[in-house]
Every structure is written in structure tokens, then in C-alpha cells.
Amino acid sequence: MIENNQAIVLWKRCLAFIKDNVNTTAFTTWFEPIVPIKYEGKALTIGVPSPFFYEYLEEKYVDLLRTALYKEIGEGTELMYSIVTDNTNHIDIEMKGTERSVALPEAKPVYNGNKAPTLLQAPVVQDLDPHLNPNYNFENFIKGTSNEFSLTVAETVAQNPARTFNPLFLYGPSGVGKTHLINAIGTRIKELYPEKRVLYISAHLFQVQYTDSIRTNHFNDFITFYQQIDVLIIDDIQEFAGVTKTQNTFFHIFNHLHQNGKQLILTSDRAPVMLQGIEDRLLTRFKWGLIAELERPDIDLRKNILRSKIRRDGLNIPDAVINYIAENVNESVRELEGIVNSLLVYSIQLKREINLDLAQHIVQKAVRCSEIKPLTVNDIIEKVCSHYQLDVSVIHTKTRKREVVQVRQIAMYLAKKHTDVSSGKIGQLIGNKDHATVLHACKIVKDQVEVDKAFRQELEKIEASLHQG
Ligand SMILES: Nc1ncnc2c1ncn2[C@@H]1O[C@H](COP(=O)(O)OP(=O)(O)OP(=O)(O)O)[C@@H](O)[C@H]1O
């Protein structure tokens, strides 16, 4: 690779500036490994060792890099990245710096980003920033048994928005790929139907925009803006719990879009039946289309995700290390990614190869904080039965006695709330019932919790005992 002399000189100046503005460890870890590649047409290209390195720089140091470039080279200088795996080999994935932060929805509120709520007309398609994260796409979403169904319905919706499942409601615990999948749907729709107005927004940001619109007397603009979206994607809808006015506004937007054949895509950390503090009329609507669950990744998926991430980061990690991580880190994909990133940082900082020792050290540190044993459905059955002084075996019989039915329903409700076991599996483990019986039980208990104070306190007592040995 021929380095361009001008790039070396310019980058050296930037480095001097950066060195004055970060601590020594950060400088050694994140800036020393960078190699200047070329300077052409007001763009400086730098080589970084992996895509992760690029993402990290863009996330943590984007402002510092921009300031250094503008100050040392000139206002408006662009930064380009190239992934360099070693001195002789460089994968030419050129990535434009500073775009990533713009692509991330939370980094820039949609309200300002689209300037749309001040317009009474529909935003022109090309003016509407969909706020999709292009790094979350179908191509890099790895399929496994825990996400296969959700992936299939997501692809179906992307192929034919508003024609099949509307709304599409995806739910599952944190870090299992919900945000990734809904961004992938949005991106695919934009590819297939560029004329469609697609918008991704977190429920939190939607609420902030709504409150802002009231404060600044722009409520009508706010409503008009949302009613003109073709594909509305709202992440983490559980955040609407308890905020009645936002829910009310969303209810009207939902109705308008649905009636006009527009697609709605929603995610939540739990099934609609478990969403407390959300009005029934909204919950009913969430069930109009299709509800799909994303479960925690099983071991095969964990291994495949690790392999894919490692390949993408240009790392060389032995199989024994991959197996060790996959066996010991099982909470979420986010957690897996965190471990690989830590491995990378440690190996750069300590200049050590990635081996089993290093992996064990990192995994133990990460897992130690969450050493509380996760609850199982059996733990819950035992606690509930002991609270009601009922023999555990009775819960598994076919009896329809009122008190047994109620204990069974409470156990199902608590299992759904406190574990990530799927409804079907909970049914199997509690009296060999089906998935629909579990959801019905959850609804019955939830309704009673909302109106019956004594019952609510009783459940709180059982819940408090769940983590006691
Ligand atoms: N099947 C998968 N293939 C590849 N990457 C995945 C997969 N599932 C999750 N990920 C990655 O794991 C990380 C966490 O996923 P994501 O943010 O989509 O989770 P989430 O379910 O939306 O979590 P939360 O509810 O906390 O927002 C992301 O970097 C995502 O790309």
C-alpha cells in the first residue's frame, strides 16, 4: 500500500492536536494504530484495523476528529475510513466519517432532523430522513431457531408493506435483535419502494416530540406530520406506559394510518398482554396484525453470530474461544458483541493474542456482575404453590377447581413476567396447557391486578419472595 506523503504530514498535525485532547491510554489505543492513507479532493482517508475500530471512533471521537481535521487541514475536510487488516493487505471498505452519527436516530431528534412538524404538507420523500440505521439490515441478521419466525414475517412485511401483517408487533427481551430487525424492514422497504415515506423513531423520542409540540403550540403540525408517513416504525412501545396523552395522540395517528393502508411496525420488551399502563383500545389494536416473539439466542445462534462478528471485524479467534464465549454468555446478542469488543480492546491495549485465557478473564469479569441466578418456571411454581399452601403436583393435574385454576394462572402470569420462556413452553411446564391458555391467564391476572388492591398486594408479596432462596 503506498501511503501518500501529504496524508502523512496532515495526519501528523491532527495527531498532535488529538494527543493534547485525550488521555494517554485512549491515544495509544485508538489513535496510534491509525495509518494515514491518502489525501485527495479535501478528503483524508485513514486506515483502521477493523470495522469495530471505525464504529468506536465514530461513536466516541467523532467531534474530536472533526475539530482536528477542520483546525489542522481546513474547514469542511472530510474523513474517510479504510479497513486495513495488516500492512500488506487492506480491505477497501471506504466509509465516510461522521455519517454514522447522523444515521443513528437517537443522535439527532427526528423532530429537528426532518423539520417536518412545522410543515402542513407531507414532507417531500427525499427530504424525509427515515432515521434508519443502515448497519442493521437483513444481510447481516443471522437466522436461528429463536428468531426464525420473526425474521420471516419481517421479510414478508418488507416485501409487501401494509398488505400482510399490520401492525407488526415484535417483542422480546433486551438485546435480542428487535431494533436490528425493524431497521432492516425499513431499509428494505426504502430499497424496494423509494417513494414511500418511512420513519423509524423510538417511543421515547415520539413522546418528547409530542410534549414539545404542545409546549410550542405545534400540535396540529405534529399530527399532520405523522399522518403522512407510509411506514411508521416505533421502537420500545412499552415506554408509552402511563403517559395517557401521548397514548391518546398515538391512538389517533395509529387509526389514521391503519385506515389509510399504511404500515405500522412496533416493538416492545413484552407481549401486549403483559403491557401494564397501556390503554385497552391500543392493546386491542396491537393484536390486529401479527405478534411475533424474539427469544434469547440459543447456543448455535450465539456461535454463528460470534463467527460473523469476528469475520466482520477482521479478527482471528480460535474455535475454542468462540465455543467458550457462546457457552458462557447467553443473555443477549448485545452482551456477546460487548465481549468481542472487549477482547479486541484488551488485545490491542495489552498487545496480546486472543486466546482462551484472555477470553475467560473477560467473560468472568462481565458475567460476575450478573451472577444472580435467573428464575426458572419451576422456581415460580414452587413459590406460588407454597404461598397458597398447595401441593406442587396438584397444579399439573387436570382439575378445574377454582382455587387451583387461579394458582395456575398466577404462576403463568409470573412466569411470563419474570422469565423469558416462551408462552408455549410455560404452558407445557404448568399443567401442560397451550400457548393461548397462558395468554388468557395473563390477561385475567393482569385485569384483576388493575382493579383489586388486595390481590395486587398479594402478588407483590410473592414477587418479593421470588429471589429469596
Ligand atoms: N440475529 C442477529 N444477527 C446479527 N446481529 C444481531 C442479531 N440479533 C441481535 N444482533 C445485534 O445485537 C445487538 C443488539 O440488538 P438490538 O439492539 O436489535 O436488540 P433489541 O432487542 O432491540 O434490544 P433493546 O430492547 O434493549 O433495544 C445489535 O448490535 C444487533 O445488531
The ligand as a Tripos MOL2 file, in Angstrom:
@<TRIPOS>MOLECULE
LIG
   31    33     1     0     0
SMALL
NO_CHARGES

@<TRIPOS>ATOM
      1 N1        -29.6470  -12.3550   14.7970 N.pl3     1 LIG1
      2 C1        -28.7500  -11.3780   14.8530 C.ar      1 LIG1
      3 N2        -27.7620  -11.3020   13.9250 N.ar      1 LIG1
      4 C2        -26.8290  -10.3310   13.9840 C.ar      1 LIG1
      5 N3        -26.7880   -9.3710   14.9320 N.ar      1 LIG1
      6 C3        -27.7450   -9.3910   15.8710 C.ar      1 LIG1
      7 C4        -28.7670  -10.3860   15.8790 C.ar      1 LIG1
      8 N4        -29.5680  -10.1610   16.9300 N.ar      1 LIG1
      9 C5        -29.0840   -9.0710   17.5490 C.ar      1 LIG1
     10 N5        -27.9840   -8.6120   16.9170 N.ar      1 LIG1
     11 C6        -27.1450   -7.4720   17.3130 C.3       1 LIG1
     12 O1        -27.2240   -7.3590   18.7300 O.3       1 LIG1
     13 C7        -27.2560   -6.0030   19.1330 C.3       1 LIG1
     14 C8        -28.4950   -5.7460   19.9720 C.3       1 LIG1
     15 O2        -29.6490   -5.8950   19.1330 O.3       1 LIG1
     16 P1        -30.8820   -4.8860   19.1610 P.3       1 LIG1
     17 O3        -30.4440   -3.5130   19.5520 O.co2     1 LIG1
     18 O4        -31.6180   -5.0210   17.8870 O.co2     1 LIG1
     19 O5        -31.6860   -5.5190   20.3710 O.3       1 LIG1
     20 P2        -33.1170   -5.1360   20.9410 P.3       1 LIG1
     21 O6        -33.8640   -6.4130   21.0440 O.co2     1 LIG1
     22 O7        -33.7420   -4.0360   20.1660 O.co2     1 LIG1
     23 O8        -32.7490   -4.6370   22.4000 O.3       1 LIG1
     24 P3        -33.4450   -3.4530   23.2900 P.3       1 LIG1
     25 O9        -34.8170   -3.9490   23.6340 O.co2     1 LIG1
     26 O10       -32.5510   -3.3860   24.5050 O.co2     1 LIG1
     27 O11       -33.4520   -2.2230   22.4730 O.co2     1 LIG1
     28 C9        -27.2200   -5.1780   17.8530 C.3       1 LIG1
     29 O12       -25.9100   -4.7740   17.6050 O.3       1 LIG1
     30 C10       -27.6740   -6.1570   16.7760 C.3       1 LIG1
     31 O13       -27.1020   -5.8630   15.5330 O.3       1 LIG1
@<TRIPOS>BOND
     1     1     2 1
     2     2     3 ar
     3     2     7 ar
     4     3     4 ar
     5     4     5 ar
     6     5     6 ar
     7     6     7 ar
     8     6    10 ar
     9     7     8 ar
    10     8     9 ar
    11     9    10 ar
    12    10    11 1
    13    11    12 1
    14    11    30 1
    15    12    13 1
    16    13    14 1
    17    13    28 1
    18    14    15 1
    19    15    16 1
    20    16    17 2
    21    16    18 1
    22    16    19 1
    23    19    20 1
    24    20    21 2
    25    20    22 1
    26    20    23 1
    27    23    24 1
    28    24    25 2
    29    24    26 1
    30    24    27 1
    31    28    29 1
    32    28    30 1
    33    30    31 1
@<TRIPOS>SUBSTRUCTURE
     1 LIG1         1 GROUP 0 **** ****
